[in-house]
Amino acid sequence: MGQLSQLPLNGVKVIDFGQYIAGPAVAMILADLGATVIHIDPPSGPMWDSPANAVLNRNKYCLQLDLKSVQGLQDAKALIASADILIENFRPGVMKRLGLDFTELRRQRPELITLSIPGFASNDELRRDWRAFESIIASASGVFTDMGQNRVLMGINPSFSPLPLASSYGTMLAVSSVVLALQARQRSGQGDEIEVPLASAVMEGLSYNSIKIDGYPLRYKTLREKEIERRRAENLPMNLSYEDLQEYLDPFYRTYECADGRKFYAVCPSHRSHAKRCLQAMGLYEEMLAAGLPKVENPYLPMEQWEGDASLGVYPLPAHWAQRISTRMKEVFRTKTAAEWEKIFGEGQFPGAPHRSTQEWLHDEHANTAGLVVEVDDPQYGRMKQPGAISWLEDSAAMMLAPSPRRTVSVKEALATLAECVSPPLPAPAEKAVGWLDGLRVLDLTNVIAGPHSASFLGRFGAEVIKLDPATPNYDPWNTVVFGMSSARGKQSILVDLNQADGREVFNTLVRSVDVIVMNAPDRQLAPLGLDEASLQAVNPGVIFCQLDCFGGPRRGPRTDYLGYDDLIQATTGIMLRFGGGMETPEEHAHVGTIDVMCGFAAALGVAAALYRKAATGHVSRARTSLASLGNLVQIPFCFDYAGRGPFNEPSGRDAVGYSDLSRFYRTADHWLYLDSSEQELARLERVAGLAGISAATDRAAFLSQALVSETASTWQQRLHAADIAAVAPDNLDSLRQRYSRPADGRPGTDNGSYSFSVYADHPSGHCVTQLDPYAIRPRCAPIRALPPAEKFGASTRRVLQEFGYSQAQIDALIERNCISESWSEEYLPS
């Protein structure tokens, strides 16, 4: 597969026992980054029969072993003997029963890094032995219940989604943890034994959905939230049609029809300039001002002090302005094609994108030019369109544009391949384990969700994070403070005006002091801030810079500099068409930050890869990722194309209840049940009390509907589990939060099973806040830090400057000249 010696993980040896998605995907990403990966299947081949295996096993050497045989186990141990990383994603205890005890292997070789990705946590006594397929984890974790305001108002509950969210979040948490452990090993000589339960991973992905803020101010509640509350209070049905639902959406956060019949998604509700630019480009700005649209100069004031009841750049707009603006926007959108609007939005620097299908995205000019989609000559399927790299280093990105196809090898060939790898030397193992990022300083220049989440994520491993924001905010409090309650945990917040010389000097002082800088912005914004490679290295040679953006790839493409958010990637990569059912009814995927959070983890992976390369070779690299690359990952079961591929007809739309008659939701006597079985298990289903005759049934859905409604969900769950058949009654986030919350105790939650929340009764916001713990990554050796609550924006400005030698008088003078600020508002969460 060539000597790609400049790739950051060159020389790293990985043994991949993974099946289905998460384990193989972790190993795929490591292989994309240059690791040598030996993938091991059972004698019958992959346990998941899907063309997606061609994607998941690219850049790998593949072989089959029977671990239940003496020879197979002996061969596996021979491969493991020189490995740096082992990966598996079975139920807890399976590998040990097969004779591969990861704890014992690490006792023999302390430098070894092992990764286990079970469905549920090994310390979850209730669920650890469940058959944890994707839909079972999602059902148990509240993914399908109360799934977003749209589905609640339409009365679709539970609501199925074909996106493998648990595996996708688990992949990114797991792969970032492995590379963080790898870079730490270069200093300590010590590996680690890591567990990342998929149920915990998907909860981390839903951290923005599961937060509970007591006394949440009315100003932040959307029209949809208010309608849900009204209907519940008045005991009215949730029965809005898709068409009626559209009128409850903010005009700057919804879909419009264009002249060519295609739909276009506009997302510009919270930035102080984006909505204005949008209306100006559409010729509507002056019209709305003439109609009396107010402008609130400071949206961080309490609403009672505003000059009017609304303002552009403040989400959500009240109903009467939302209706007036969206009515006119609908008319104007019909005057141009979706492609024309895409260019107007992109070049006008405000976010919007046409809806595309996944197949269209795979053949899209930008996706292919930018390297977000690559081509691989697979031995089974021929020339395939596949997702590109998930995260990359700029100076070696070109080497990731032509992945090698999976290659079948013998054990002898695999051993020879491993023997050729040259790994950097390691120090003797340290006696005491420390945090993977202890002593690392990070400067966080990001905004919204993906970027801030990445830097907060680094904090749990010991990094010190300083969050720098403008002295005057660019976004409204919904976007900064509400999201920041999750993404700003563990950070010191400082407010600086980079447009003033003294503010720039403060910035440069910070830049000179840190090891890593994280920024989410397109390329064109970097040089003016001094964040291009030459400028940054002149100020701090050796600093690692990580860039996140929306449409960026390993190469530049036509839309690389276009602005965008999670929602636009959902629209442009086909997620909204799949979730909504087609171009006529596209629908945003229900979870806040579906892609954002994964992109944050991908940025952490990029930082870890750059740190590893620097530790191993001394070379300093710039790391990158993008929302678009993660839009590929979350669709990995169907994000590929090739000649002769079947239709893109995966489950989609509001009527979808599962994958097949044997893997779907069914009503029981008291609740819903998700049954996840297959043709291969029909004999086992026959032996379950109440299901005899299913093998002969011509309509299995009708048979199961009639049979399952006869007993309660818990009864069926018990019977099916006794037969080792996957099934679960769907849970919801409110219930999980109530059952698995405890008063904040300074612990990260890793000891609490698959679900863990902390209640901050004395949160600095003045509200009682319940939040998910930073608990999905569970190293046996390295500590995980419980992150303190997000402080008020600007709360550390004075303290940080004092640490850098500024006197009180100098700080006061900078505040007087508005070069820095200690606060955006009197209230933490403006009311």
N, C-alpha and C positions, 0 to 999 in steps of 0.2 A: 504493500500500500504506500510505498514511497517513504523517503526520509524527510518528513515535514518538520525539520528540526527547529524552526522558528515558532511553531505553535506552542502555546504556553505549557501544556501538559505533556510535551514530548518526554518520553522515558518513563512515564507513569504507567504501571501495569495493573490492569483491572480484570477480575474474574466476575462475570455477570451471570448469576443463576436466575435472573429475573424472568417472569412470565407476565402476560397481559401487557399493561401499559407502564406503570410507574417505574418498576425496576429496570426494564429495558430502556425506557426513556432517559433515566439518569445516566445509564451507561452510554447511550447514544450521544448525549450532550458532552460527556467526558471524551468520547472518541472524536467528536467534532472538534474539540479543543486540543486534540493531538495525542490523547492517551491511547495505548495499545490495549484493546479490549478483546478478551476471549469470552464469547457467549456460549453458554451451555444449555441445551434443550434435553428433555427426556428422550428415551429411545423412540417414542412415537412422534416426536417432533413438537413444535410449539403447542402449548396448551390452549392458545387462542388462535383460531384459524381465520386470519384476516390479512388482506394485502398490506395493512398497516405495518406488519412485521418487516416488510421490505424497507420501510422508513426507519423503524425502531432499531433495526440491526445493520444499518449501513455503517461503513467504516469498521466493521467487526469481523473477527474470525469466528466462525460458528462450527460447533461440533455437538454430537449427541453422546450422553453418558447415562448409564443406568446406575444411579447412586445407591440403589438397593443391592447391587452386586459387589462382590469383593474387588473385582478389577476396576469397576467404575469408580468406587470410592477411592481406591488407590490412585487412579489417574487424576481424580479431582484434587487429591492432596498434593500430588506432584505439581499440578498447575498452581495451586495456592502457595506452594513453598517459596516462590519468588515474587508473589504479588504484593502490590502496595494497597490495593482496595478490593474488598469483597462486597458483592451486592446480592441481596435476596429480598423477595417480597411475598413470603408465604405467611401462614398463620404462626403465631408465636410457638416456638418449640419444634417446628417441623424440621429445620436444618439440623438441630441437635439430635433428633431421632434418626436422621439419616446418617449420622456419624460425623457431622461437621459442626462442632460446638465452637461458636465464634469466641466465647470467653476463653476457652482453652487455647484456641489458636493464637489469641492475643497474649496469653500468658507465655506461650512459647516464643512469640515474636512481638514484643511490645510496640514496635514501629508500625504494625499492621493497622489499617483503618477498615472497620467493618460497618456495613450499613444494612439495617433491616427495616423494611417498609410494610408492616402488617396492616391489615384493614382497621383493626381496633387495637388499642394499646395493650401491651403485655401485662400491665397492671390494672386492666379493666376486667374485674372478676366476672361481670355479667356477660360481656360480649367478646372476650378475647378469642374464644373458640368458635365463634360464628363463621360461617362461610361468607366472607366479606367481599362480594362482588360490588362493582361500582354503584349500582342502583340501591343496594342494601345499605351501603355507607351513607349515600345521599339521603335515603329515607330516614334512617336513624338519626341523622344529623340536622334535620329540619330544612334540608335543601328544597324539598318539593312541597312543603306546606306553608301557607301564607306567603307564597313566593312572589313577592313584589306587589306594589299597589295596583298595577294593571290587572293582574290575574285575580286579586282579591275582589276588585270592583266588578269583574266579569263573572264572579262566582265559580271560578275554576280552581278547585281546591280538593285534593292535592293536584299539583300541576307538574307534569313530567317534562324534563329536559334531557336531550340526548348528549349534552356536553359532559365529558368525563371530568367534572370539576375536582372531585377528590383526588383522582390520579394526577391531574395537572398541577394543582397546588402542591400535592405531595412530591411530585417530581422536582419542582423548583426549590422547595424547602430542603429536600434531601440532597440534591446535587450541590446546592450552595453550601450546605453543612459539610459535605465531603471535602470540597475544595478549601473551605475555611480550615478544616482540620489538617488538610495537606500542607497549607502554607504555615500553619502553626508548628507542624512537625519539623519543618526545616530549622526551627529555633530550638525546639525541645527534644527532638528525637523520639517523641512519644506519639503513638497513634491514638485511636479511640474506638470505642464500640458505640455506634450511634443507632438510635431507633427513631423513626418518624412515622407514627401511626397516621394512616390516611384520614381517619375520622377527625383527628386533631388538626390535620393539615387543612381540611376543608373548612373547619371552624375558623382557622386563622384567615382563610380567604374571605369568610363572611364576617370578619371583625367589625366592619362598618355597618353591617345589618343587625348585628346582635347587641350593639351597645345600647344601654338604657340610661337616659338622662331624666331624672325626676324633675318636674317643673319645666319641661322643655318649652321655651318661649313660642307663643302662637305665631310670631312673624316667620318662623322657619318652616311651618307646616304648609305643604303644598295643597293645591285644590283637591287633589286626589285623597290626601290624608284627611282633610276636613270632610270630604264626602263619605269616606269610610266611617269616620267617627259619627257623622250624622245618621247614617243608615243603621249603625249598630245601636245608637241611642234610641232611635225611633222604631227599632225592630223591623227594618225594611230589608227586603232581599237584596243581595249583591247580584245584579242581573244586567249591568250595563253592556250594551253591544260594543263591538270593536269601534264602530263609527262614532257612537256617542262618547266613548271614552276619550277620543281625540280632543274633544272640546274641554277636557279637564287638564290638558297638557299646556305647559308654558310655551309661548310662541317661539322662544329661543332654545327650545329643548324638545323638538318634535319633528315629525316627517311631513314633507310636502310633495305634491305631485307636480312634475315638470311638463314642459310642452311635448316631450316625446313619450309621455306616459310612465316614465321611470320615476321612482320615488327618491327623495333627497332628504338627508337628515341634517338638520341645523342644530349645533350645540354651542351656543355662546351666551349663556345666561348670567354669569357671575363676574366676568372681567370688566373693569371700568371702561374699556374701549371697544370690546368685541361687538356688543349689541349695537352700539352706535355706528360702528363701521358697517355692520350688516344692513341697518336701515338706510344709511347713506348710499351704499352700493345699490340698493333696491329702489332708491328714489323716494323713500318714505320718511326720512328723518324730519325734514322740515314740516311735513304734513302732520306728524305726530306732535311736534312742538306746538303747531298752530291749534291742534285739538286740545292742548292743555296738559300734555304729558309733563309732569314735574321732574326736576332734577334735584336729587338729594346730594348736597355737597359732601356730607360725611355720614355714610350709612352705618358707621360704628357708634353713632349716637342712639339712645333708645328711640323707638319709633314715635313716641309721643312728642319728641323734639324735632321730628322731621319737618321739612318745608312742605311736603305733600305726602300722598299715600303710596307713592311708587317712584322708582327711578330705574333707568336703564343700568344694567350691570348689577342689579340686586335681585336675587332669586328667593322666592318666587314672586312674580307679578300678581297683583290682585285680579280677581276674575274679570272686572269690566275692562281693564287695560289689556289683559291677556286676550280677551275676545276681540277687541278692536284691532289690535296689532296683528294677530294671527289671521283675521279675516282678510286684511289687506295683503299680508305676506302670501297667503294662498293664491290670491289673484295674480300677484307679480311673478311668483314662481312658475306659473303656467305660461309665461311669455318666453321662456328659454329652456333649452334642453338641460338635462342633468349634467352632461359633460361641460356645458357652458357655465353653469353655476359652480361646478367644482373648481374651474379655473378662476372665476371671480372671487370665490371665497378664499382659495389658496393664495392667490397673488395679492388679495386685499388684506391678508393677515387676520382672518377670523375663521373659526373652525366650522366646517361642514363637508359632507361627502355623500356621493350617491350610494344607494343600496346596490349591492352586487351579490350574486350567489357565490358559494365557495368555488364552484367550477370556474366562474368568470374571474374570480380573484387569482386562481392558479395560473390563468393565462393572461393576467393583466400586465400591461407594459411596464408600469412602475414596479410591481412585485418582482418581475423577472429581471429587469434592468438593475434594480437595487440589490439583487441577491436574496430577497426575502423568500423567493421561490427558486429552487435549483433543480437541475436535471440529473438523474442517476440511471445508469444502464443496469437495471436489475436482472439477474439471470433468469428469473421466472416471468416477470411482467414487462421486460424490455425497457424502453426509454420512459422514465416516470418523472412527472412533476412532483416534487416533494417540498415540504417546508425547509427553509434555509436555516442558518444558525440561529440559536436562541440568544446567545451572548457572544461577544467577540472582542479581541484586541485589535486596534486599528492597524498596527504594523504587520499583522499576520492574517487579517481578514480575507485577503485574496486567496489564501490557501484553503479556505473553507467553502469556496464556491463550487467545487467539483468533488463532492464526496465519493468515496469508493463504494461500490455495491457490496453487500454482504458476501462473504466468501466461505465456503465449506472447507474445513481442514480436518486432518487427523490429529490425534493427541500428540503424536510425534512432531507434526508440523507446528502445532500450537506451542509446544515446549521450546522448539527451536526459535520461534518468533519472540517469545518472552526472553530467551537467552540473549537475543540481539539487542534488547533495550538497555540503554545505559542511563541509570538514574543518578541524580546528584547525591553526593555523600551526605550522611546524616550525623549529627552529634550523638553522643551516648544518651540514652533515654533519661530525661529528668526525673527526679524522685517525686516531685510534687507537681501535680497538674495545675495549670493556670488557664484563665479564659483564652480562647483562641485569638482574641483581639485585644488582650490587655496591653495598655500602653499606647494603643493606636489613637490618633486624633483625627477627627473627621470634620470637615467644613461642609455644611449642608446648605446649598443655595437653591433648593428645589421648591416647587409649589404643587398644590392640589393633592393627589393621592400617591401615585406611583413613586415619584422621587422622594417625598418625605417618608414614605413607608420604608424605602430601602435603607435610609440612614438610621431610622429608629430600629430597624431589624438588626443592624450592625451593633447597636448598643447593647443588646442582650448578651453578646459574647465578650463584653468588656470595653468596647470602644467608647471614647469620650466624644460626644457629638455636640458641635456648636451650630445652631440653626440661625442663619443670617437672612433677614427679610428686609424689604424696603422700609424706610422711615414712614412713608405714606403707602398704604397697602394698594396693590393692584386688583385684589379680589375682595368680594364681599365676605361678611363674617360666616355665612353658611359654608363657604368654600374653605376658609382659613381656620376658623375657631372650631366649628362643628366637626369637620374632618380631622382637624389637628388634635382633638381629644384622643384620637387613636394614633395618628401618625407622628405626633410631637412628643410622645412619651419618652422620658429619659434624656431629653435634650436641654441645653442651655439656649435661650432665645435672646438674640441681639438684633436691633433695628438700626440700619445704616442707610444713608442716602449716597449711593455710588455715583451720582451725577455731580457731586461736589468734591473738590480736591481733598479736603480733610476727610471726607467720608471714604474716598479711595485709599487714603493712607491707612485708615483703620482696616479696610479690606485687605490691603497688602500686608499689613502686620499679621493679620489672621492667616493669610495664605502662607506666609513664611513659617508659621508655627505648626502646620498640620501635615499629616502623612497622606491624606486622601481628601479630594474635593469631589462632591457629587452635584451635578447640575442637570435639570431637564429643560432642554431648549434645542431648537434646530440649529444647524451649523452657523447660519448667518448671524445669530445673536452672540456668538462666542467672542469674536475678535474685539468688538466694542467694549466688552467687559474685561478684556485681557486674559481670556480663558482659552485662547488658541494655544497650540503647543509651544510655539516659540516664546510668546509673552509669558506664559506660565512657568516654563522652565527657567526663564531669566530671573524670575522672582524667587522660585523655590525649586532648584534642580532636584529631581528625585521624587517630587510629589506625584501621586497617581491621580489621574483625573478620570472620572466616570461620567459619561453623558447618556441620558435617556432622552428619547424624543418619540414622536408619534409614528412617522412613516419611514424612519431611517433604516438602512440596511448596510451590509458590508461594503456596498458600492453606492454611489449617488444615483438617484433616479429622478424622474420628472417631478415627483411630489415630495422629495426629501425635505424641503424647507417649509412645507405646509404645516400649519398648526393643527393640533387635534387632541382629542381625549379618548379615553376608553370607548365611549359610545360610538365614535366615528370608526374605530377599528371593528367594532361589532357590525356596523353597517357595511363597511367596505369589504370585509372578508367573508360575508355570508352568514354570520351568526344571527342577525336579526331576521333575515329571510327564513332561515331554518326555524327559529323559535316562533315566528309569527305565521309561518306557513306559505309564504310566497310574496311576490312583488306587490300584490294588492293589499296585503295586510302585514307589513313588516312590524316587528315588535322588539323593543329593547329587552335584552335578557334581564331577568328580574333582579339580579343582585348588584348592589352598589359596588363598583370596583371589580367587576368580574375579571377583567384583564389587568387593571391597574395594580392590584396586589401582587399578581404573578410577576409583573414587570419589575416591581420593587425587589422581589427575590432574585430576578435575573440580573438586576444591577449589582446586588450583593455578590452574585456569582462572578460577574465581571471584575469587581474589586478584588475578590479572593484570587481569581486567576492571575491578575496583575501582581498582587502581593506575592503569590507563589513564584511567578517568573522572576520577580525582583530578588526574592530570597535565594532562588536556585542559581540565577545567572548574573544578577546585578543589573539586568536590563529593565529600564523603566518604560511602561506601556500605558496607553490610554484605552480604557475599557468603554464598551458601548453595548447598548441594547435598545429595543424599541417596543412600543405597544404592538406594532404590526407583527413582530416576530412571535410574540406571545399569543396573538390571535390565531396564529398557525398551530401552536402547541395545544391549545384548548380544543381544537378540532381534529386532533391527530388521528382519530379512528376513521375519518373520511376526508382528510385534507391531502389528497393525492389524485393524480390522473394519469392515464396511460391508454394507449390504443386498445379498444376492446373492454375497457372498464364498464361495469354495469352502471345504470343510471344513479344519479345522486339522489336516492330516494330514502335516505335514512329518516327515522321518525322526525316529524316536524309539525308545527302548528298547534293550535289550542286543543285539538281533539286527541292528540297523542297521549297514550296512557302507558307506553312501554315499548319494548323492542319487538315482542312477538306474543302469541297467545300464552306462552309459557314463561314469559318475562314481562310482567306488567302489573298494574294496579287492579285489584278486585275489591268489591264490597264484601264485608262480612256482616254478621248479625249486628255489630255495634260500631264498626269502624272500617277504615280501609286497611288493606294488606298489600304489600308488594311481594309478589312471588317471583323469584329469579331462578328458573330451572331451564332445562333443555331437553331435546329429544333423547339424549344419552341417559337421562335420568327417569324416563317413563316407567321403567320397571320399579324403581324406588317409589315413585309417586303412586303406583298401583297399590303398594303395600301400606300406604298411609290410610288410616281409618277415615272413611268418608269419600275417598277418591278412587275406589275400585271401579274399573270400567273406563278410565281416562284413555288407556291405550287404544281402545276400539272406537272412541268418540270421533265422529267425523267433524264436529265443530267443538274444538277443545275450549274455546273461549266461552261458549254457551254452557258447556259442561261444568267448567270451573266456576262460572258466575252462579250457577244454580247450587253447586256443592258448597262453595265457600260461604255463601250467605246464611248457611244453616247454623253456623257456630260463631263464637266471638273471635276477634283477631288474635287475642292472646292464646286461645285454645289452638287455633291453626298454627300459630308461630311455634308453640310448644311441640305439636305433633310433627311439623315439618323439620324442625331442628333435630328431633329425635331420629329422623331418617337422614340426617345430614344434608338437608335441602335448604337452600337459602330463602328466607322469608322474614319480613319485619313489618310491624305496624308503623306507619310514618309518624315521626315526632315533629315538634316545631320549636323554633328558637326560643320563644317565651318560656315554654315548659322546660327546656334544657337549662336555660339561664336560671330559672327558679330552683331547679333541683341541684344544680352543680355550682352554686355561688357560695362564697364565704366572705367574711370581713377581710379586707386586704391585710395580709400578714407578712409582706416582704418576701414571700416565696414565689417562684415562677409558675407553680402549678404542675410541674412535670411529674409529681408523685400522685396526681389526682385522677388517674385513668384517662379516658378518651375525651372528657369534657371538663373544663375548669374556668371559672369566672371569679373575679374579685370585686367586692363592693367597697367603693371609696366614699364613705359617709362624709368625710371632710375634704372632698375634692377641692382643689384651689378655685374652681369655678363658682363655688358656693352651692352647687347642686350635688345631690347624691348621685353618683355615677357607677354603673355596673359595667365592667368591661371584661372581654376575654383575656386570659393570661397569655404571656409569651411562652408557650409550653410545648409546641409540636415537635421541636428538635430536642432530643434527649440523649446527650452524650453520657457515657458511663464515667468518664474521667473529668473532662472540662466542665467548669461550673456554668450555669445559665443564670443571668442576672434578672431579677424581677424589676421591671422598669418603673420608676416613679411616675406619677401622673403628669400630664402635660402642663407645664407652667404657663402663665399668661404671656402672650407675645410681648417681648421686650423686657421681661422680668430680670434677665441676666445681663442686660446691656452694661450697666455700671460695674457690676462685679467682674465681668470678662475684661473690660478695659482696664480696671485696676490691676488685674493679674498681668497685663501687658505693660504696666508701668505708667499708665495715665494717672495724673493727680485728680483729686476731686475738682479742683478749679478748672483743669483742662476739660474734664468731662462736662462740667456745667456749661462751659463756653461752647462746646460742640452741640449740646442740647439747645442752647440759646440760638445758635445759628441754624438749627434744624438739620445738622449733619448726622446726628444720631437721635434716637428717641427711646424712651423707656416704656412707651405704651401706645397702643392705637386707640384705646377707649378707657373710660372709667370702669365699665363693667367687663368682667372676663368674657362673658357671653352676652353681647348686647341684647337688650330686651325689646 
